[in-house]
Amino acid sequence: MPNQPQHPIPQEAFDWYDEYAHGDITRREFLARLATLTAVGVSMSALTAALTPDYALAEQVSFNDPEISAEYLTFPSPEGHGEGRGYLVIPKGLQGTAPVVLVVHENRGLNPYIEDVARRAAKAGFIAFAPDALYPLGGYPGNDDKGRAMQKSMDRSKIEQDFIAAAQFLKNHTMSSGKLGVVGFCFGGYITNMLSAAVPDLVNAGVPFYGTPPAREIRAHIKAPLLIHLAELDKRVNATWPEYEADLRANGQKFTMHMYPGVNHGFHNDSTGRYNEAAAELAWSRTLEFFQTQLS
């Protein structure tokens, strides 16, 4: 489990990283802004160490863990890119069926952190499947910056169709109990919301971590209960919450929102300085309890 960074990183750095990661500013502008912080005594190396993922820190469950079995599988996606690929993790020795959980990555492809989240879900007794939106371009490239650029270059509507196809594939898996949960982070939080609205008969429970809402015209279709995790310092996503909350209430839909104080967008990602161990563990324990209740 990684420790919190030893250097005091100004909040502006995290805010600018969020803008950069979501395409609001260029890499050049991001680095130029970071350079201004060195004048107040924060070294560039400390800043980049806090903001750049170190995926060695994110392995909570080894891919060799004897309690799970993992493999990469392809699935048909006729309305998307034709074929998708994902990381399937099954509790070893599973007899019969189990609830299934779709794990959706951020806006940079299936990186090692998200694969580890899938293994964590399998360790908790679920069949987990984590698709890679970048598969049509060769898959996650091993570098987040390149992965973001690749995903940004793709047709978003086809990516959404790929995740719809992945949800169908997983729910119909031979070992599936027929109960599907979806959990996603950042872009994956949006996909969780979107799937809950776009294919409401497929999704039985949704857990978006700091994700933006689905298109307003389909929000009323949501049937599954939602467990929504938001970060207090996440200005971009939080700005979308009041309208989404109002629509959920107006439609009589079941949801619980937890706002985690003093943490940033991405607080669950234990590979960067945005990680907050206490908030991440609490949110994950709530997620597993929610799935155990809703998917049983």
Sine and cosine of phi, psi and omega as CSV:
sin_phi,cos_phi,sin_psi,cos_psi,sin_omega,cos_omega
0.00,0.00,0.85,-0.53,-0.05,-1.00
-0.94,0.34,0.47,-0.88,0.08,-1.00
-1.00,0.04,0.32,-0.95,0.10,-0.99
-0.93,0.37,0.50,-0.87,-0.04,-1.00
-0.88,0.48,0.59,-0.81,-0.06,-1.00
-0.98,0.17,-0.42,0.91,-0.03,-1.00
-1.00,0.00,0.69,-0.72,0.05,-1.00
-0.95,0.31,0.94,-0.35,-0.04,-1.00
-1.00,-0.10,0.85,-0.53,0.00,-1.00
-0.85,0.52,0.57,-0.82,-0.01,-1.00
-0.85,0.52,-0.53,0.85,0.00,-1.00
-0.82,0.57,-0.59,0.81,-0.03,-1.00
-0.88,0.47,-0.67,0.74,0.01,-1.00
-0.93,0.36,-0.63,0.78,0.03,-1.00
-0.90,0.44,-0.69,0.73,0.00,-1.00
-0.92,0.38,-0.61,0.79,0.04,-1.00
-0.87,0.49,-0.65,0.76,0.02,-1.00
-0.89,0.45,-0.66,0.75,0.04,-1.00
-0.89,0.46,-0.69,0.72,0.01,-1.00
-0.91,0.42,-0.71,0.70,-0.06,-1.00
-0.90,0.43,-0.40,0.92,-0.02,-1.00
-0.95,-0.31,0.28,0.96,0.17,-0.99
0.98,0.17,0.22,0.98,-0.02,-1.00
-0.99,0.15,-0.43,0.90,0.10,-1.00
-0.71,-0.71,0.37,-0.93,0.00,-1.00
-0.98,0.19,0.24,-0.97,0.07,-1.00
-0.88,0.48,-0.63,0.77,0.01,-1.00
-0.87,0.49,-0.71,0.70,0.02,-1.00
-0.90,0.43,-0.65,0.76,0.02,-1.00
-0.86,0.50,-0.75,0.66,-0.02,-1.00
-0.92,0.39,-0.57,0.82,0.04,-1.00
-0.90,0.43,-0.65,0.76,0.03,-1.00
-0.91,0.40,-0.67,0.75,0.03,-1.00
-0.86,0.50,-0.61,0.79,-0.03,-1.00
-0.87,0.48,-0.48,0.88,0.01,-1.00
-0.93,0.37,-0.38,0.92,-0.02,-1.00
-0.98,0.20,-0.32,0.95,0.02,-1.00
-0.92,0.40,-0.37,0.93,0.01,-1.00
-0.94,0.35,-0.32,0.95,0.00,-1.00
-0.97,-0.24,0.32,0.95,0.17,-0.98
0.99,-0.11,0.15,0.99,0.04,-1.00
-0.98,-0.20,0.84,-0.54,-0.06,-1.00
-0.96,0.26,0.48,-0.88,0.03,-1.00
-0.89,0.46,-0.57,0.82,0.01,-1.00
-0.90,0.43,-0.62,0.79,0.03,-1.00
-0.92,0.39,-0.63,0.77,0.01,-1.00
-0.90,0.43,-0.75,0.66,-0.05,-1.00
-0.93,0.37,-0.55,0.83,0.04,-1.00
-0.91,0.42,-0.59,0.81,-0.02,-1.00
-0.96,0.27,-0.50,0.87,-0.14,-0.99
-0.98,-0.20,-0.31,0.95,-0.04,-1.00
-1.00,-0.06,0.75,-0.66,-0.02,-1.00
-0.89,0.45,0.63,-0.77,0.18,-0.98
-0.85,-0.53,0.99,-0.10,-0.17,-0.99
-0.95,0.31,-0.20,0.98,0.12,-0.99
-0.90,0.43,-0.44,0.90,-0.01,-1.00
-0.98,0.20,-0.29,0.96,-0.16,-0.99
-1.00,-0.06,0.03,1.00,-0.02,-1.00
-1.00,0.04,1.00,-0.08,0.09,-1.00
-1.00,0.02,-0.47,0.89,0.02,-1.00
-0.79,-0.61,0.88,-0.47,-0.03,-1.00
-0.92,0.39,0.54,-0.84,0.07,-1.00
-0.92,0.40,-0.26,0.97,0.06,-1.00
-0.99,-0.10,0.13,0.99,-0.03,-1.00
-0.83,0.56,0.78,-0.62,-0.07,-1.00
-0.93,0.36,-0.18,0.98,-0.05,-1.00
-1.00,-0.05,0.00,1.00,-0.01,-1.00
-0.72,-0.69,0.31,-0.95,0.12,-0.99
-0.75,-0.66,0.79,-0.61,-0.10,-0.99
-0.79,-0.61,0.56,-0.83,0.07,-1.00
-0.39,-0.92,0.30,-0.96,0.09,-1.00
-0.99,-0.16,0.74,-0.67,-0.02,-1.00
-0.76,-0.65,0.51,-0.86,0.13,-0.99
-0.99,-0.16,0.36,-0.93,0.02,-1.00
-0.56,-0.83,0.47,-0.88,-0.01,-1.00
-0.96,0.27,0.62,-0.79,0.03,-1.00
-0.62,-0.78,0.95,0.32,-0.12,-0.99
-0.89,0.46,-0.48,0.88,0.00,-1.00
-1.00,-0.02,-0.14,0.99,0.02,-1.00
-0.96,-0.27,-0.87,-0.49,-0.03,-1.00
-1.00,-0.07,0.23,0.97,0.04,-1.00
1.00,-0.07,-0.70,0.71,0.02,-1.00
-0.51,-0.86,0.63,-0.78,0.09,-1.00
-0.87,-0.50,0.16,-0.99,0.01,-1.00
-0.60,-0.80,0.59,-0.81,0.01,-1.00
-0.47,-0.88,0.06,-1.00,-0.08,-1.00
-0.96,-0.27,0.93,-0.37,-0.03,-1.00
-0.98,-0.19,0.79,-0.62,0.00,-1.00
-0.80,-0.60,0.81,-0.58,-0.07,-1.00
-0.84,-0.54,0.68,-0.73,0.11,-0.99
-0.86,0.50,0.81,-0.59,-0.05,-1.00
-0.92,0.39,0.65,-0.76,0.01,-1.00
0.99,0.15,0.17,0.99,0.00,-1.00
-0.87,0.50,0.79,-0.61,0.06,-1.00
-0.96,-0.28,0.80,-0.60,0.00,-1.00
0.99,0.14,-0.72,-0.69,-0.08,-1.00
-0.86,-0.52,0.18,-0.98,0.04,-1.00
-0.47,-0.88,0.39,-0.92,0.12,-0.99
-0.88,0.48,0.47,-0.88,-0.04,-1.00
-0.90,-0.43,0.54,-0.84,-0.02,-1.00
-0.75,-0.66,0.85,-0.53,0.10,-0.99
-1.00,0.06,0.81,-0.59,-0.02,-1.00
-0.94,-0.34,0.86,-0.51,-0.15,-0.99
-0.92,-0.40,0.80,-0.61,-0.09,-1.00
-0.97,0.25,0.06,-1.00,0.05,-1.00
-0.98,0.20,-0.31,-0.95,-0.10,-0.99
-1.00,0.02,0.64,0.76,-0.07,-1.00
-0.55,-0.84,0.23,0.97,0.03,-1.00
1.00,-0.04,-0.01,-1.00,-0.11,-0.99
-0.99,0.16,1.00,0.06,-0.02,-1.00
-1.00,0.05,0.14,-0.99,-0.07,-1.00
-0.87,0.50,-0.51,0.86,0.05,-1.00
-0.88,0.48,-0.72,0.69,-0.04,-1.00
-0.94,0.35,-0.60,0.80,0.09,-1.00
-0.86,0.50,-0.62,0.78,0.02,-1.00
-0.92,0.39,-0.61,0.79,0.06,-1.00
-0.87,0.49,-0.65,0.76,0.05,-1.00
-0.88,0.48,-0.66,0.75,0.03,-1.00
-0.91,0.41,-0.60,0.80,0.04,-1.00
-0.89,0.46,-0.65,0.76,0.02,-1.00
-0.90,0.43,-0.65,0.76,0.02,-1.00
-0.92,0.39,-0.60,0.80,0.06,-1.00
-0.88,0.48,-0.45,0.89,0.01,-1.00
-1.00,0.06,0.02,1.00,0.11,-0.99
0.96,-0.29,0.04,1.00,-0.01,-1.00
-0.99,-0.16,0.45,-0.89,0.22,-0.98
-1.00,0.09,0.87,-0.49,-0.11,-0.99
-0.92,-0.40,0.61,-0.79,0.02,-1.00
-0.67,-0.74,0.83,-0.56,-0.03,-1.00
-0.88,-0.48,0.98,-0.19,0.01,-1.00
-0.95,0.30,0.35,-0.94,0.06,-1.00
-0.90,-0.44,0.95,-0.32,-0.01,-1.00
-0.87,0.49,-0.39,0.92,-0.07,-1.00
-1.00,0.07,0.02,1.00,-0.03,-1.00
-0.80,0.60,-0.66,0.75,0.00,-1.00
-0.88,0.48,-0.34,0.94,0.02,-1.00
-0.97,-0.26,0.21,0.98,0.02,-1.00
0.95,-0.32,-0.11,0.99,0.04,-1.00
0.99,-0.10,0.14,-0.99,0.01,-1.00
-0.79,0.61,0.79,-0.61,-0.15,-0.99
-0.99,0.11,-0.01,1.00,-0.04,-1.00
1.00,-0.01,0.05,1.00,-0.03,-1.00
-0.61,-0.79,0.81,-0.58,-0.09,-1.00
-0.91,0.41,-0.64,0.77,-0.01,-1.00
-0.88,0.47,-0.70,0.71,0.03,-1.00
-0.92,0.39,-0.62,0.79,0.02,-1.00
-0.88,0.47,-0.66,0.75,0.05,-1.00
-0.88,0.47,-0.70,0.72,-0.01,-1.00
-0.90,0.44,-0.64,0.77,0.02,-1.00
-0.90,0.44,-0.74,0.68,-0.05,-1.00
-0.91,0.41,-0.60,0.80,0.01,-1.00
-0.90,0.43,-0.47,0.88,-0.03,-1.00
-0.98,0.21,-0.18,0.98,-0.13,-0.99
-1.00,-0.03,0.35,-0.94,0.06,-1.00
-0.95,0.30,0.92,-0.38,-0.09,-1.00
-0.89,0.46,-0.59,0.81,-0.01,-1.00
-0.90,0.43,-0.57,0.82,0.05,-1.00
-0.95,0.31,-0.58,0.81,0.09,-1.00
-0.87,0.49,-0.70,0.71,0.01,-1.00
-0.88,0.48,-0.65,0.76,0.04,-1.00
-0.90,0.43,-0.56,0.83,0.06,-1.00
-0.89,0.45,-0.63,0.77,0.01,-1.00
-0.96,0.29,-0.53,0.85,0.11,-0.99
-0.89,0.45,-0.70,0.72,0.03,-1.00
-0.90,0.44,-0.62,0.79,0.03,-1.00
-0.90,0.43,-0.64,0.76,0.03,-1.00
-0.89,0.45,-0.67,0.74,0.04,-1.00
-0.90,0.44,-0.70,0.71,0.02,-1.00
-0.85,0.53,-0.72,0.69,-0.06,-1.00
-0.94,0.35,-0.70,0.71,-0.03,-1.00
-0.89,0.46,-0.51,0.86,-0.03,-1.00
-1.00,-0.07,0.13,0.99,0.02,-1.00
-0.85,0.53,0.55,-0.84,-0.08,-1.00
-0.88,0.48,-0.41,0.91,-0.01,-1.00
-0.98,-0.18,0.08,1.00,0.00,-1.00
-0.97,0.24,0.65,-0.76,0.09,-1.00
-0.97,0.22,-0.15,0.99,-0.06,-1.00
1.00,-0.08,0.04,1.00,0.04,-1.00
-0.94,-0.34,0.84,-0.55,-0.08,-1.00
-0.90,-0.44,0.81,-0.58,0.18,-0.98
-0.95,-0.32,0.48,-0.88,0.05,-1.00
-0.79,-0.62,0.75,-0.66,0.11,-0.99
-0.76,-0.65,0.71,-0.70,-0.02,-1.00
-0.54,-0.84,0.35,-0.94,-0.13,-0.99
-0.81,-0.59,0.80,-0.60,0.01,-1.00
0.88,0.48,-0.91,-0.42,0.10,-0.99
-0.80,0.60,-0.63,0.78,0.04,-1.00
-0.91,0.42,-0.47,0.88,0.11,-0.99
-0.92,0.40,-0.65,0.76,0.09,-1.00
-0.88,0.47,-0.71,0.70,-0.01,-1.00
-0.88,0.48,-0.61,0.79,0.06,-1.00
-0.87,0.49,-0.73,0.68,0.05,-1.00
-0.89,0.45,-0.68,0.73,-0.02,-1.00
-0.89,0.45,-0.73,0.69,0.00,-1.00
-0.88,0.47,-0.64,0.77,0.00,-1.00
-0.87,0.49,-0.53,0.85,-0.02,-1.00
-1.00,-0.04,-0.60,0.80,-0.11,-0.99
-0.99,0.16,-0.55,0.83,0.01,-1.00
-0.75,-0.66,0.89,0.45,-0.12,-0.99
-0.88,0.48,-0.41,0.91,0.01,-1.00
-0.98,0.19,-0.21,0.98,0.04,-1.00
-1.00,0.02,-0.62,0.78,-0.17,-0.98
-1.00,-0.04,0.80,-0.60,0.02,-1.00
-0.98,-0.22,-0.28,0.96,0.04,-1.00
-0.27,-0.96,0.68,-0.73,-0.02,-1.00
-0.79,-0.61,0.68,-0.73,0.02,-1.00
-0.76,-0.65,1.00,0.00,0.07,-1.00
-1.00,0.08,0.82,-0.57,0.15,-0.99
-1.00,-0.06,0.90,-0.44,0.05,-1.00
0.64,0.77,0.85,0.53,0.02,-1.00
-0.91,-0.40,0.53,-0.85,0.05,-1.00
-0.98,0.21,0.32,-0.95,-0.08,-1.00
-0.95,0.30,0.27,-0.96,0.15,-0.99
-0.96,0.27,0.14,-0.99,0.05,-1.00
-0.82,0.58,0.64,-0.77,-0.13,-0.99
-0.89,0.47,-0.54,0.84,-0.08,-1.00
-0.94,0.35,-0.22,0.98,0.01,-1.00
-0.92,-0.39,0.00,1.00,-0.07,-1.00
-0.88,0.48,-0.55,0.83,-0.04,-1.00
-0.92,0.40,-0.23,0.97,-0.03,-1.00
-0.99,0.16,-0.23,0.97,-0.08,-1.00
-0.87,0.50,0.78,-0.63,0.06,-1.00
-0.92,-0.39,-0.55,0.83,-0.10,-1.00
-0.96,0.29,0.58,-0.82,0.16,-0.99
-0.91,0.40,0.56,-0.83,-0.03,-1.00
-0.89,-0.46,0.65,-0.76,0.16,-0.99
-0.90,-0.44,0.94,-0.34,-0.19,-0.98
-0.95,-0.30,0.84,-0.55,0.02,-1.00
-0.95,-0.31,0.84,-0.55,0.04,-1.00
-0.82,-0.57,0.45,-0.89,0.00,-1.00
-0.96,-0.28,0.76,-0.65,-0.10,-0.99
-0.84,0.54,-0.57,0.82,-0.09,-1.00
-1.00,-0.02,0.10,1.00,-0.05,-1.00
-1.00,0.02,0.99,0.13,-0.10,-1.00
-0.88,0.47,-0.64,0.76,-0.10,-0.99
-0.89,0.45,-0.81,0.59,-0.03,-1.00
-0.95,0.32,-0.64,0.76,-0.05,-1.00
-0.89,0.46,-0.45,0.89,0.03,-1.00
-0.91,0.42,-0.38,0.92,-0.01,-1.00
-1.00,0.00,-0.17,0.99,-0.14,-0.99
-0.95,0.33,-0.71,0.71,-0.07,-1.00
-0.82,0.58,-0.69,0.72,0.00,-1.00
-0.92,0.39,-0.68,0.74,0.01,-1.00
-0.89,0.46,-0.71,0.70,0.03,-1.00
-0.86,0.51,-0.69,0.72,-0.01,-1.00
-0.88,0.48,-0.65,0.76,0.01,-1.00
-0.93,0.38,-0.68,0.74,0.03,-1.00
-0.87,0.49,-0.68,0.73,0.01,-1.00
-0.92,0.39,-0.68,0.74,-0.02,-1.00
-0.89,0.45,-0.52,0.86,-0.02,-1.00
-1.00,0.02,-0.04,1.00,0.00,-1.00
0.94,0.35,0.46,0.89,-0.05,-1.00
-1.00,0.05,0.48,-0.87,-0.07,-1.00
-1.00,0.06,0.82,-0.57,0.05,-1.00
-0.40,-0.92,0.44,-0.90,0.17,-0.99
-0.76,-0.65,0.76,-0.65,0.04,-1.00
-0.91,-0.41,0.74,-0.67,0.12,-0.99
-0.91,-0.42,0.83,-0.56,0.09,-1.00
-0.98,-0.21,0.87,-0.49,-0.08,-1.00
-1.00,-0.06,0.90,-0.44,-0.13,-0.99
-0.94,0.34,0.63,-0.78,0.15,-0.99
0.94,0.35,0.30,0.95,-0.02,-1.00
-0.86,-0.52,0.32,-0.95,-0.07,-1.00
-0.99,-0.15,0.33,-0.94,0.24,-0.97
-0.74,0.67,0.73,-0.68,-0.02,-1.00
1.00,0.04,0.26,0.97,-0.10,-0.99
-0.90,0.43,-0.32,0.95,0.01,-1.00
-0.99,0.13,-0.31,0.95,-0.06,-1.00
-0.98,0.21,0.97,-0.26,-0.12,-0.99
-0.99,0.11,0.29,0.96,0.05,-1.00
-0.98,-0.21,-0.04,1.00,-0.02,-1.00
-0.73,-0.69,0.14,-0.99,0.00,-1.00
-0.94,0.34,-0.18,0.98,0.09,-1.00
-0.96,0.30,-0.28,0.96,-0.05,-1.00
-0.87,0.49,0.71,-0.71,0.11,-0.99
-0.81,-0.59,0.94,-0.33,-0.15,-0.99
-0.86,0.51,-0.73,0.69,-0.06,-1.00
-0.89,0.45,-0.73,0.68,-0.01,-1.00
-0.92,0.39,-0.65,0.76,-0.02,-1.00
-0.90,0.43,-0.70,0.72,-0.02,-1.00
-0.93,0.37,-0.61,0.79,0.04,-1.00
-0.91,0.41,-0.72,0.70,0.00,-1.00
-0.89,0.46,-0.65,0.76,-0.02,-1.00
-0.93,0.36,-0.64,0.77,0.04,-1.00
-0.90,0.44,-0.63,0.78,0.06,-1.00
-0.90,0.43,-0.62,0.79,0.00,-1.00
-0.90,0.44,-0.75,0.67,-0.01,-1.00
-0.90,0.44,-0.67,0.75,0.02,-1.00
-0.89,0.45,-0.65,0.76,0.02,-1.00
-0.89,0.46,-0.73,0.69,0.02,-1.00
-0.91,0.42,-0.65,0.76,0.01,-1.00
-0.89,0.46,-0.58,0.82,0.01,-1.00
-0.97,0.24,-0.74,0.67,-0.14,-0.99
-0.98,0.19,-0.43,0.90,-0.10,-0.99
-0.96,-0.27,0.03,1.00,-0.03,-1.00
-0.95,0.32,0.00,0.00,0.00,0.00
